Amino acid sequence: MGSATNRNPARRLDDASSLGGLPEFRPRLTVVLVFLTLMVAVVGWRIARDTGARRVDVLAHEAIGMFDAAPSTGAAAVPPDAAEAEKRFRALAGVPMGFPRDDVDFVPVEVRRQTFAGRPAASLRFRYAGEGYLLVVSARDRLLGAPALAAFPEGSFVSGERDGKSFVLWEREGASCIVVSEVDVTLAFDLVRRLFT
């Protein structure tokens, strides 16, 4: 029945409290608080790691590298028309993607299979109003790992600039898509909204 703690303030010993009126040292409480602090830090780190910001940076960097690479030497001398490019692109990507067929500013240059983020993808080099663009599309389940997992909500866009190039990344109809160009990011974003969404 005896308790080892001295709870009566009148009987408290002078050395039972620390300097400055701080409460007496409780090792169990200290261990619990340190453990909880470590748990919160680990959970916060995992949330920050899984937010997708790093993944978007890696995808943008790789797409910009693909944009900077010269077109393949086997590119056709005469660029394909939009209908032919759409048909070939759909066969390579496995994702329905429509290209503007009646827009004279849209000129497909090359459609080819790519490896993007270590996964199979299809790319389309095209010119729009004289500016060069690269569109890369990969089925979501192939690029992000699981069919139900999306890097960001459907219909959302992530845009930015890296190394003097602009990019717009979005997901639609089971696919992850990115467009890269040297034009201003607002122009690239407007082009994506008008042509591909």
Disulfide bonds with the S-S distance in Angstrom:
none
